Amino acid sequence: MPARSILLSRVGEATVETLTKTGQLRKVDVVKEPDNTASFAIYER
């Protein structure tokens, strides 16, 4: 994935969480449902 790429993923997806913990991705924002439940997250490389 090229630098400055944007990724949309379901919240809690294991592979994406691992990439975030190792510094390969940065969480930019979380998309919430009307009941305030987090459903998706936006990441940047």
A tleap script that builds the chain and sets N, CA, C and O, in Angstrom:
source leaprc.protein.ff14SB
mol = sequence {
  NMET PRO ALA ARG SER ILE LEU LEU SER ARG
  VAL GLY GLU ALA THR VAL GLU THR LEU THR
  LYS THR GLY GLN LEU ARG LYS VAL ASP VAL
  VAL LYS GLU PRO ASP ASN THR ALA SER PHE
  ALA ILE TYR GLU CARG
}
set mol.1.N position { 0.852 -1.161 0.000 }
set mol.1.CA position { 0.000 0.000 0.000 }
set mol.1.C position { 0.908 1.238 0.000 }
set mol.1.O position { 1.780 1.366 0.860 }
set mol.2.N position { 0.706 2.148 -0.964 }
set mol.2.CA position { 1.544 3.347 -1.032 }
set mol.2.C position { 1.345 4.265 0.183 }
set mol.2.O position { 0.292 4.253 0.820 }
set mol.3.N position { 2.356 5.042 0.481 }
set mol.3.CA position { 2.268 6.025 1.563 }
set mol.3.C position { 1.108 6.977 1.308 }
set mol.3.O position { 0.815 7.313 0.160 }
set mol.4.N position { 0.453 7.409 2.370 }
set mol.4.CA position { -0.683 8.332 2.357 }
set mol.4.C position { -1.950 7.698 1.806 }
set mol.4.O position { -2.905 8.401 1.474 }
set mol.5.N position { -1.966 6.367 1.705 }
set mol.5.CA position { -3.182 5.651 1.308 }
set mol.5.C position { -4.191 5.713 2.438 }
set mol.5.O position { -3.814 5.795 3.607 }
set mol.6.N position { -5.481 5.674 2.094 }
set mol.6.CA position { -6.568 5.668 3.061 }
set mol.6.C position { -7.214 4.284 3.043 }
set mol.6.O position { -7.429 3.707 1.977 }
set mol.7.N position { -7.521 3.760 4.221 }
set mol.7.CA position { -8.120 2.441 4.350 }
set mol.7.C position { -9.354 2.543 5.248 }
set mol.7.O position { -9.304 3.159 6.313 }
set mol.8.N position { -10.448 1.941 4.816 }
set mol.8.CA position { -11.665 1.851 5.618 }
set mol.8.C position { -11.821 0.407 6.054 }
set mol.8.O position { -11.771 -0.502 5.226 }
set mol.9.N position { -12.010 0.188 7.350 }
set mol.9.CA position { -12.087 -1.166 7.884 }
set mol.9.C position { -13.114 -1.223 9.004 }
set mol.9.O position { -13.412 -0.216 9.646 }
set mol.10.N position { -13.647 -2.411 9.228 }
set mol.10.CA position { -14.532 -2.595 10.387 }
set mol.10.C position { -13.716 -2.429 11.668 }
set mol.10.O position { -12.550 -2.821 11.718 }
set mol.11.N position { -14.311 -1.862 12.677 }
set mol.11.CA position { -13.640 -1.664 13.961 }
set mol.11.C position { -13.275 -3.030 14.549 }
set mol.11.O position { -14.099 -3.944 14.574 }
set mol.12.N position { -12.040 -3.157 15.019 }
set mol.12.CA position { -11.597 -4.372 15.684 }
set mol.12.C position { -11.056 -5.457 14.779 }
set mol.12.O position { -10.749 -6.546 15.263 }
set mol.13.N position { -10.925 -5.208 13.484 }
set mol.13.CA position { -10.372 -6.214 12.579 }
set mol.13.C position { -8.917 -6.476 12.964 }
set mol.13.O position { -8.099 -5.556 13.000 }
set mol.14.N position { -8.610 -7.721 13.248 }
set mol.14.CA position { -7.318 -8.102 13.837 }
set mol.14.C position { -6.117 -7.663 12.998 }
set mol.14.O position { -5.162 -7.110 13.543 }
set mol.15.N position { -6.146 -7.895 11.699 }
set mol.15.CA position { -4.999 -7.552 10.853 }
set mol.15.C position { -4.723 -6.057 10.875 }
set mol.15.O position { -3.572 -5.633 10.977 }
set mol.16.N position { -5.766 -5.271 10.782 }
set mol.16.CA position { -5.606 -3.812 10.774 }
set mol.16.C position { -5.140 -3.330 12.142 }
set mol.16.O position { -4.303 -2.431 12.226 }
set mol.17.N position { -5.662 -3.904 13.196 }
set mol.17.CA position { -5.220 -3.520 14.553 }
set mol.17.C position { -3.731 -3.818 14.739 }
set mol.17.O position { -3.015 -3.035 15.364 }
set mol.18.N position { -3.266 -4.937 14.205 }
set mol.18.CA position { -1.838 -5.281 14.293 }
set mol.18.C position { -0.999 -4.260 13.532 }
set mol.18.O position { 0.036 -3.814 14.029 }
set mol.19.N position { -1.435 -3.890 12.337 }
set mol.19.CA position { -0.696 -2.890 11.550 }
set mol.19.C position { -0.672 -1.537 12.257 }
set mol.19.O position { 0.303 -0.795 12.144 }
set mol.20.N position { -1.735 -1.217 12.980 }
set mol.20.CA position { -1.776 0.032 13.744 }
set mol.20.C position { -0.804 -0.025 14.921 }
set mol.20.O position { -0.073 0.933 15.174 }
set mol.21.N position { -0.798 -1.145 15.637 }
set mol.21.CA position { 0.100 -1.291 16.793 }
set mol.21.C position { 1.567 -1.256 16.398 }
set mol.21.O position { 2.405 -0.797 17.173 }
set mol.22.N position { 1.889 -1.738 15.196 }
set mol.22.CA position { 3.286 -1.747 14.743 }
set mol.22.C position { 3.672 -0.452 14.043 }
set mol.22.O position { 4.806 -0.311 13.585 }
set mol.23.N position { 2.737 0.500 13.954 }
set mol.23.CA position { 3.041 1.805 13.381 }
set mol.23.C position { 2.932 1.876 11.869 }
set mol.23.O position { 3.306 2.890 11.279 }
set mol.24.N position { 2.430 0.830 11.222 }
set mol.24.CA position { 2.312 0.843 9.771 }
set mol.24.C position { 1.063 1.589 9.303 }
set mol.24.O position { 1.008 2.059 8.166 }
set mol.25.N position { 0.063 1.697 10.177 }
set mol.25.CA position { -1.147 2.466 9.894 }
set mol.25.C position { -1.414 3.395 11.066 }
set mol.25.O position { -0.995 3.139 12.194 }
set mol.26.N position { -2.127 4.488 10.772 }
set mol.26.CA position { -2.523 5.443 11.818 }
set mol.26.C position { -4.032 5.625 11.731 }
set mol.26.O position { -4.566 5.919 10.661 }
set mol.27.N position { -4.718 5.448 12.857 }
set mol.27.CA position { -6.173 5.638 12.881 }
set mol.27.C position { -6.475 7.127 12.796 }
set mol.27.O position { -5.979 7.925 13.591 }
set mol.28.N position { -7.306 7.486 11.804 }
set mol.28.CA position { -7.644 8.882 11.569 }
set mol.28.C position { -8.976 9.239 12.226 }
set mol.28.O position { -9.114 10.301 12.833 }
set mol.29.N position { -9.952 8.343 12.100 }
set mol.29.CA position { -11.288 8.636 12.619 }
set mol.29.C position { -12.074 7.341 12.768 }
set mol.29.O position { -11.696 6.304 12.222 }
set mol.30.N position { -13.168 7.415 13.510 }
set mol.30.CA position { -14.068 6.280 13.691 }
set mol.30.C position { -15.453 6.717 13.229 }
set mol.30.O position { -15.926 7.792 13.599 }
set mol.31.N position { -16.106 5.876 12.413 }
set mol.31.CA position { -17.453 6.142 11.917 }
set mol.31.C position { -18.436 5.436 12.847 }
set mol.31.O position { -18.344 4.229 13.071 }
set mol.32.N position { -19.381 6.214 13.386 }
set mol.32.CA position { -20.340 5.662 14.349 }
set mol.32.C position { -21.741 5.602 13.760 }
set mol.32.O position { -22.112 6.398 12.897 }
set mol.33.N position { -22.501 4.643 14.246 }
set mol.33.CA position { -23.906 4.480 13.871 }
set mol.33.C position { -24.740 5.501 14.648 }
set mol.33.O position { -24.233 6.116 15.586 }
set mol.34.N position { -26.004 5.691 14.278 }
set mol.34.CA position { -26.862 6.636 14.998 }
set mol.34.C position { -26.960 6.363 16.506 }
set mol.34.O position { -27.183 7.287 17.287 }
set mol.35.N position { -26.793 5.099 16.916 }
set mol.35.CA position { -26.840 4.787 18.347 }
set mol.35.C position { -25.476 4.938 19.026 }
set mol.35.O position { -25.296 4.519 20.169 }
set mol.36.N position { -24.514 5.540 18.312 }
set mol.36.CA position { -23.173 5.841 18.805 }
set mol.36.C position { -22.254 4.617 18.873 }
set mol.36.O position { -21.193 4.689 19.493 }
set mol.37.N position { -22.632 3.508 18.258 }
set mol.37.CA position { -21.788 2.324 18.186 }
set mol.37.C position { -20.755 2.511 17.077 }
set mol.37.O position { -21.107 2.862 15.951 }
set mol.38.N position { -19.484 2.277 17.393 }
set mol.38.CA position { -18.420 2.384 16.392 }
set mol.38.C position { -18.504 1.196 15.442 }
set mol.38.O position { -18.489 0.046 15.881 }
set mol.39.N position { -18.590 1.468 14.148 }
set mol.39.CA position { -18.731 0.411 13.145 }
set mol.39.C position { -17.506 0.297 12.244 }
set mol.39.O position { -17.039 -0.804 11.952 }
set mol.40.N position { -16.992 1.443 11.807 }
set mol.40.CA position { -15.868 1.461 10.877 }
set mol.40.C position { -14.794 2.411 11.383 }
set mol.40.O position { -15.071 3.332 12.152 }
set mol.41.N position { -13.576 2.176 10.943 }
set mol.41.CA position { -12.474 3.082 11.267 }
set mol.41.C position { -11.762 3.458 9.977 }
set mol.41.O position { -11.680 2.657 9.045 }
set mol.42.N position { -11.252 4.668 9.931 }
set mol.42.CA position { -10.503 5.170 8.794 }
set mol.42.C position { -9.039 5.254 9.209 }
set mol.42.O position { -8.706 5.833 10.243 }
set mol.43.N position { -8.178 4.672 8.396 }
set mol.43.CA position { -6.749 4.624 8.671 }
set mol.43.C position { -5.973 5.268 7.533 }
set mol.43.O position { -6.446 5.332 6.398 }
set mol.44.N position { -4.770 5.747 7.853 }
set mol.44.CA position { -3.873 6.300 6.850 }
set mol.44.C position { -2.524 5.605 6.993 }
set mol.44.O position { -2.064 5.323 8.100 }
set mol.45.N position { -1.915 5.342 5.871 }
set mol.45.CA position { -0.575 4.757 5.910 }
set mol.45.C position { 0.420 5.865 5.843 }
set mol.45.O position { 1.625 5.615 5.861 }
savepdb mol mol.pdb
quit
